[in-house]
Amino acid sequence: MEKSESKFLQFIDTPKDLRKLDVSSLRTVCSEVREFLVDSVSKTGGHLGAGLGAVELTVAMHYVFNTPEDKLVWDTGHQAYPHKILTGRKDRLHTIRKMNGLSGFLRRDESEYDTFGAGHANTAISAALGMATARDFAKKDFKVVAIVGDGSLTGGMAYEGLNNAGVLKKDIIVVLSDNKMVSLSSINPNLWSLHSYFAEALTHPTYNKFKANVWDLTGKLDVFGDRLRVVAGKLERGVKAVVTPGMMFEAMGFRYFGPFNGHNVVKLVEIFKHAKDLKGPILIHVTTEKGKGYEPAEKDAAKLHGVTPFDKITGISPKSTAPAAYTKIFGNALVEICKENSKVVGITAAMPDGTGLDILQQEMPDRFFDVGIAEQHAVTFAAGLATEGYIPVVAIYSTFLQRAFDQIIHDVSLQDLHVVFVMDRAGLVGADGPTHHGALDLSYLRCIPKMIIMAPKDENELRDMLFTAIEHRNCPVAIRYPRGNSLGLPVKQKFETLKIGKSETVRTGQDVAILSVGNSVAQSLKAADLLEKEGILAEVVNMRFIKPLDTELLEDICNRFTIIITVEENSVVGGFGSAVLETLCAMNKTNLQIKLHGLIDGYITQGTPAELLRLTKLDAEGIADTVREFYQQHSEQSKLPGRKAQ
């Protein structure tokens, strides 16, 4: 795909510019948007396949609807790169997912065209219904359109929104972009023309005007009219049942139209123009293809869903020589355990590749379950398995597991069920930004009774923690680990069972104690090296367990140090440091100077992992600065050395 000078796109800065064009020009616009998208993402990385599949849909909607007065509400945001290109941001697309650059998702503070922030799925229909309700309260006149992928319809919240919209009868349009990743439209190709004909006919103004006139006429014919209405309604529903797959949506109170070819931009414009004038809840079903128009993405939509920079001709990213990712370490370890323990199964919520469970899927498909974008169901499904003696390992991103908080409490912990939660992407994830940072898991899990929480310092400890979590019975266990590459240590051949609640001292010192968890341990060790050059001898402890804490170790630390710093890549509010403070208070430890060092009580921006660690002072230099400042401050104030007198 060679980049060429655009005929139309270079003159499109807003959708108003797009709407000046003749509809016959839109096919060329789509080609130019697609070319621009591939050229840009090949250099920056980001989400590619979903956006390529939504190009015609995006162009048609901005052409027909009067955005930003009319509201387009995107689900998730993976597919919204073309939307960004058409809404004044194409000249900044090269900054996407970079610090101080465009978000990889949608942000209300980035553009007036981003009507609702979206980084998690299933939200668009509910948000759009809220906007439509507010519009009616204010007696305003604008259209609200929710755009959802078929994958989002694997999550319960989407159906909650659909159900409520059907009950409220608000004017709202839901556009279902069905890219067949989850089959909703298993249509025989031989019937496509019949489907298309009836679908277009049912949206046409002439048909709907005729239908309204018939309804008015039969309404004046008393009992006979009522009978005619019943017959007419059954006839229409019967036709729809035969030629469309949308009766489920009709039953929920929506008028269903489709499926239409989501890559015929001219026909989409016609359909949207017809639908724009209809009242009540409308669902328009379009079929699309992820990666459309770019051959490498068409061949492997999953691989080119989210990408690092790649060769535009081949679609291939340069091979990495970095150590194996923690995700892969976990995936391989789980397969090893499953081969030895027939009771262990793996569960994920639409992220087999992202969590490493694709390895189990390939090796032992009968022990692997992908429940779709349905974290709540994943947890309760696991609870059901656990009641029958199976050991489910639920692998979900830290930020996504938040969505199943109630199920973890009510369906797992309350019933003393042995479910293992493995949270990938704990801590700062980098370019995906605040919607994907795993900044809260220690806080939201720590308050759950009976929960055991671990965080490994390296890949071998991750393997041992997984083995320990599976072997430990009668309560839920959670393990969190970061996105990215491991430390590159040789992988041990045998698993070791760790003692629950037992830490390890990885460096001895005399002046200050640094208590760390997870990937902060490695940075704390480097910080200790820097501090030693200045004459500050720091002891570094790998706490391993956030719950329960090693009280024996804490007793020893309090006997030897007056200055203690906790370090974690989690919010300091309710996190690991808070747990240490609560425990020391319960132990009635006084005369201590304690500093909690972690993520702020706020949302961290996007950027590279190195940039974000530096920004939050959680890299080695930042930790060293924090320790030095705190140590010097309290040593000078007390006129005493930091260490306790022996």
N, C-alpha and C positions, 0 to 999 in steps of 0.2 A: 504494500500500500504506500505509494509515493505521495508525499505532501505536495500540493499544488496551490496556487493562488485561488482563493475562494471567489465565487461569482456573487454570492449573496451574503454569506456569513460575516464577512468583514464589515458589512454595513448594518449588522443587527446588534444593537447594544441593549435593547429591551424588547419585550414582546410587542410593543406598539410598532416597532420597526418591522417585525415579522408580519404583523397584520396588514401592512401596506402592500404586501406582495400578492400577486394572483395565486390562486390555489394550485395552478399548474406548475408553479415554481417550487412547491414544497418538497417534491421528490429530490430536487437538487439540493435544497437546504438540508435535508436529512443526510444525504451523502456527505455533505461538507461537515456537518456536526459530527458524524461518525468518524470521519478522517481526522478531524481536529482532536477528538477524544482519544483515539488510538495513539496519535503522535504525542500528545501531552502525557498520557499515563505511562507510555513506554519509557519516558524519561524520569518520571517522578515516582512511579508505583502508585498503587491505590486499588480501588474497585473498578473493574473493567466490564466483565461479562454482563452484569445486570443492566448497566447503563447502555451498552450497545443494543440490548434487547428492547429498550424503552425509548429509542430515539424518535420513531414515528409517532408514538403515543404522546410524547412530550411536545413535539412540534404541533401536533393537531390540537392538543388541549390549549396551549398558549395562543394558538391561532383563533380558536373559537371562543374561548372564555376571556372575559375582560379582566385579566390579571393585572395588578394585584387586588383590584376591587373584588373580583371573584376569587375565592380561596381554593388553592390546590393544596391538599394535605397528603404528603407522601408518607408511606409506611417505611420505617427503617432508614431510608436514605441512600442505600447502596446504589439504587438506580437513578439517583438525582443529579449525576454529573451533567447530562445534557440540559437539565433544568438550570443548572448554574451557568452553563455556557450561554443560554438564551436570555438570562436575566442580569446581564451587566457584569459578569465575572469571568468571561473567557480570557481576558488579558491577565488575570491572576490565577488561572487554573494551574500554572506551573508551581504555585506555592501550596497546593493542596496537601493537607496533612503535615505541613511543616510548621515549626514554631512561628507564630505571628502570621501564618498564612490562612488560606481557606480551610474550613472544616471538611473532613471527608464525609460528613453527614449533613444534617440541616440544623441551622442555628437561627433563632429569631433575631438575634443581635447582629447577624451578618447581612441580612437582606430582608426588605419588606415582602419579598416573594416567598420567603421561608416562613410560612404561617404557623408552623408547629415544629419544635425541635424533635428530632427522631434519631435514635441510635439503636433502640430495641424495637423488635417487631410487635405487631398486633395492635398498635396504638391509633392508627389513622382513623378508623371508623368511629371510635368513641370520641376522639377529639373533634372530628368533623361534625358529629351530631351535636356536640356542645356548642360549636360555632353557629350552627344552623339555629339552634334554640335561642342563643343570644341575639342573633339577627332578628328573629321574630319578636323577641321581647322589645327590641329597639325599633321595631317597625321599619327595618331597612330592607333593601331589595338587592341581594346579590346571591350568586350561586356558590355552593360548597361542594367540592369534589374530593373524595378520598380515593387514593390510588394504592391498591394492595396487590402483592404478589400471591400466587397460589400457595407458596410456602407459609404465608401468614395465616392462611385458613387452616393450618394444623394446630393453631393456638386458640385456647378457649376465649380469650378476651375479644377476638374478632367476632365470634358468634354472639357474645354478650352485647357488643355494639350493634350488630345486625338485628338482633332480637328487639332491642330497645328502640332502634330507629323505626322498625316495622310497627311497633306499638304506638309511637308518638306521631307517625305519619308526617314527619317533617320533610320539606323539600331538600333532598340530599341525593347526590349521585355517587355511587360507589363504582369505580372502575377496577375490575378484576383482571390483572395482567397474568395470564396463565401460561407460564413458560414450560409447563409439563414436567417440571421437576417433581411436582406432586400431581399425579394425573387426576384432573377434574373433568377433562373433556375428551374422553376416550371415544372419539368419533371416527366411524368408518369413513375413509377418504371419499368413497363413492357417494356418500350422502352429503358431502360438503356443500354442493350447489343448492340442495334442498334446504339445508340449514340456513345458508346465507340468504336465500330468497325470503324465507319466512321471517328471519330475524330482521332484515331490512324493512320488510313490509310492516311489521308490528311497531316499528319506531316512526314510520312515515306520518307526517301531519294529516294527510288525507284519510288514512285509516283511523287515526285517533279522533279526528273530527266526526267521521262517520259513526264510530263507536259511541261517541258522546251523544250524537243526535238520536241514535237508536235507543240509548239509555233514557234520554228525555222522553221520547215517544212512548216507550213501554211503561214508563212511570205514570202515564196518564190513562192506562188501560186497565186499572184495577187488578182483579185477580188474574185475568188472562195475561195482563202485562207482566205481572210477577212471574208467571210460568214461563213466559218468553225470556225474561231476564235469566232465569235459572238455566234454561236450555242454552242461551247464548253464552253464558259464563262457562258452562260445562264444555261447550264446543271449543271456545277459545283455549281453555285449560287443556283440553284433549289434544288440540293441535300443538300447543307448546310442549306437552309431555312427549309427543311423538318426535318433534323436530328439534327440540332444544333440551339441554341437560339442566335447565334452571328451575325445576319445580321445587327444589329445596328452598331456594331464595324466595320464590312466590309464596311458599307456605309461611315464610317469616315476615311477609308483608311487603316485599319488594316487587316491583314490576321488573321482570328479567328480560334482557335483550342480548342476543348473541347465540353462539360465539361468532366473533368477527375476526378477520385477519388483521392482527395488530401491526402488520408491516405495510399495509396499504394506506398511506397517509391521506390520500384524497377521499377514500371511502370513510376513514375515521372522522374526517372533518364533517362529512355529510351526516354521519350517525350522531356526532356530538351536537350538531346544529339542531337536529330533530329532538334529541333528548333534552336539550337545554330548555325547551318550552314546555316540557311535561311537568306535572306536579306530583308531589309525594315522593317516597323512596324509590329510587331507580338503581338497578344494577346492570352495568354494561360489561359483558364478558368478552375479552379479546385474547386471542392466542398469540403468544410471542415466542421468540427463540433467543435464549441467552447467547450473547456473543455474536448476534446477527451482523453480517457484513464484514466480519474479520475472520478469515478461515481458521487460524489457530484456535481462536476462542470458540468457534462453532464446533470444532472437533473435540475440545476438552473444556466444557463450560465450567466444571468444578475447579480445575487447575487454574484457570484464568479468571476466577471470580475475584479474588484479591491477590494482587501481584506486587512483586518488587520490580524495579526497572528491568526492562527486557528488550531484546532485539526485535524491532518492529517487523522485520521481514519474517522471522521464524517464530516469534512469540516465546522464545526461550530466554530465561534469565540466566546470568552467569552462575556457574556452580560455586557454592560456598565451601570454603576450606575450614570454616569454624567448627568447633566441637559440636556434638549432637545436641539438638534442642532438648530441653527438659520434657517437652511434649512427647518426643520419640522415646526418651528414656522410660517414661511412665508406660507408654504403649507396649514396649517390648517386655517390661517387667510384668505387666498384667497378663500378657500371653503366657509367659513362663509359669506364673502362678495358676492360671486357668488349666494348664496342662497337668498340673499336679493336684488340683482341687476341683472336682467336678461340680461343686456347689457355687462356684464364683461365676458371676455374669457381669457384663458391662452394659451400661445404659448411657446414652447421650441424647441431647435435645437439638437435633439437626446440625451437629458439629462434629462428625466423626473425624474429619481431617484435622480440625483445629484442636481437638482434645487428644489426639493420638489413638483413639479407638478404631480408626480405620485399619490399624494393624491387626486388632482382634477380629474385625469384620472380615478381613481377608483370610486369616489363619483359621478361625473358628466361628463361622458365620452364625451357627445355631446358638452361640453364647453371647451374641451381640444384638442390641436393640437400639434403634434410632426412633424416638417417639415424635419427631417433628419439633417445631418451635413451641414446645409445651412443657416448660420447666416444672410447673405445678404437677401435671400428670406424671412426669418422669419420677418425681419424688414419691408420690403416693403409689405408683406402679411398683417402685422399688420396695416400698413398705409392705405391699401385698406379697411380693416374693419372699421378703424376710420372714413373714409370718409362717411360711412353710419350710423354713430352714435353709433357704438359699441366701447367698451373700452378694447383694448387688453393689457394684462399684459405680456410682453415679458421677460421671465426669462432665462438668459444666463450668464454663467460665465464671470466675468470681463475681463479675458484675451481673451475670444472668441468673445466678443462683439466688440473688436478692428477690427475684420474682416468686420464689417458692418458699418464702420465709414461714408462712403459716403452716404449710405442709410439713416442713422440717420439725416444727414444734408439735403440732397436733397429731400428725400421722406417724411420725417416727419416734421422736424423743419421749413423748407422753406414754408410748406403748413399749418403751425399752427395746426398740427394734434395732438390729445390727445392720445398719446401712452405712457404707463408706462413701463419703463425699470427697471428690478429688477436684480441687478448684485450680484450673489453669488460669493464666493471666492475672495472678495475684500481684498487687502492687501497681507500678506505673508501666503501662503497656506501650507507650510511645505514640505513634502517629494517629491512632484511632481516637485518642483524646479522652475528655472527661466522661463520655458515655460508656467507655470501655475500661477505664482504669479500675483495677480491683483494690480500691482504697478503703473499703468498709467491711470486708468479710470477717476480720478478727473481732470487730465491734459487734456486728449483728449476730455472729454465732456464739460469742463468748457468754452472752446473757441467757443462752438456752440451757436449761438444766440437763445434766448427764452428758453433755457434749464434750468429747475429747478433741483437742485441736493441736495439730503439729505443723511445723514448717521446717523443711530440710535446708541445710547449709550448702549441700552439693548433691550431685547425681546419685552417689552411692547411698547417701542418707535418705534420699527420696525412695529408692528401691526398698531399703529396710523399713521405712515408715509405711509404705504400702503393704508390705508383708505383715508388719505388726498390726496395722489397722484391720486387716482381714482376719488375723488370728484372734484379735481381742473381741470378745462376745458381749452381748446383752446391753449394748448402748451404741449410739451413733458416734462415728469418728470422722473427723475432717482433716484433710491435708491440703495445704495451699503451697503453690510454687509459682515462680515467675514465668513470664513470656521470655523467649529468647534461648540463647545457647547456655549449656552447662559449663562447668569449669574445665572440662577436658580431662578429668581423672580416668584412669583405667577402671573399667567396670568390674566390680567384684563378681565372682561366679556364684557365690552362695549368699543367701539372704540371712540377715541377723535379726532376731527379735529384740526390739528395744524395750527397756523398762519404762513403763508408763510414768510420765512426770519426772523423768531423770534427765538432767542437763549434762553438759561437759565443758570443762574449762579448756579453751584452745590456746590461751596465752596467759602466763602469769605476770603480775605486776604488783606495784606497791602504792601508787599514788591515787589512782582512780579506777573504778570498776565500770566496764562497759558491758551491759547485758543486751545481747542482740538475738534476733530471730531471723530465720530464713536467709535470703540472699544478702541481708544487711550484715551478716557475720563476716563475709569475705571483705566487704568494704571497711568494716570495723577493724579487721586485722591490718589492713593497709594503713588505716588511720593511726593505729598504734605504732606502726613503723615510723610514720612521720613524727609522732609525738616523742618517740624515744630519742630522736635526733635533737630534740629541744630539752631533754632531761626529764620528761614526764613519762613515767612508767605506768602504762595502762594494762590492767588485766581484762581479758576479753573472754566472755562466756557465751557459748552457743546454748541458748536456753532450750531449744528443740520443741518444748511443749509450752504452749500459751495457756492451755488448760488441760490438766492441772499443772500449776507451777511447781518447781522444785523448791519446796520450803526449806529443806535441809541445806541446800546451796545458799539460799537467801539468808539464812541464819548465819552461815559462815561469812558471807560477804559483809553483812552488817557488823560482825565482830572485827573485821579487818579494815573496813573503809568507812569514811564519812561522806565521800562524794561518789555518787552513783549516777550513771547516765544510761537510760534505756534507748535502744535504737530499733526502729521498725519501719517498714514500707507500708504503712497503714495509717489511717487517721489516728491522731493522738487521743481523740475523743472516744473513750470506751475501748481502746485497743490494748495492746500488750503492756505498754507502760502504765496504763490505768490499772491493769490487773496486778502489776507489781506494787503500786501504791496501796491498793486495797488490801493486799496480802500483808504488807509491812505494817499497815495500820492495825490490822487484826492481830498481828504479832506484837503490837505495842512497841514498835521500834521508833525511837526518838533520836534527836541529835544527828539527823541525817540531812544531807543536801542532795536532792534528787532532781534530775532534769529529764523530762520526757522529750525525746527527739523523734519526730516522725512527720507525717503529712499534716498540713494545716487543716483547720476546720473550714474547708471551702473546696472548690473544684480546681483541679490542676489542668492546665492547658495541654495542648498537643505539642509534640516535638520528638526528637530522637531520644532513646532511653538515656544516653549520656547527657544530653541537654537537660532532661527533666531531673535526673539525679543531681546535677549541678545546681539547677534552679531551686530544688528543695533542700539542698545541702545534705543530701544522703549519699553522695559519693565520698571517697576517702578524704579528700581535702575538706569537704563540708563538715564531715563528722569530726575531723581533727580540729577544725576551727571552733566548732561547738563545744567540744570537750575542753579545749585549751581555755576558751573564754570563761566557761563555767568553773573550771578548776582554779584559774587565777583569781577570779572574783571572790570565791568563797575561801580560798586560802588566805587572801589578803584581809578579808573581813574578819575572819576568826583569829588571825595572827597565829594560826596553827598550820602545820603541814597537813596536806590532804589525807595522809594515812593516819590511822589511829595508832596511838602509842602502844607498843608491844610490851 
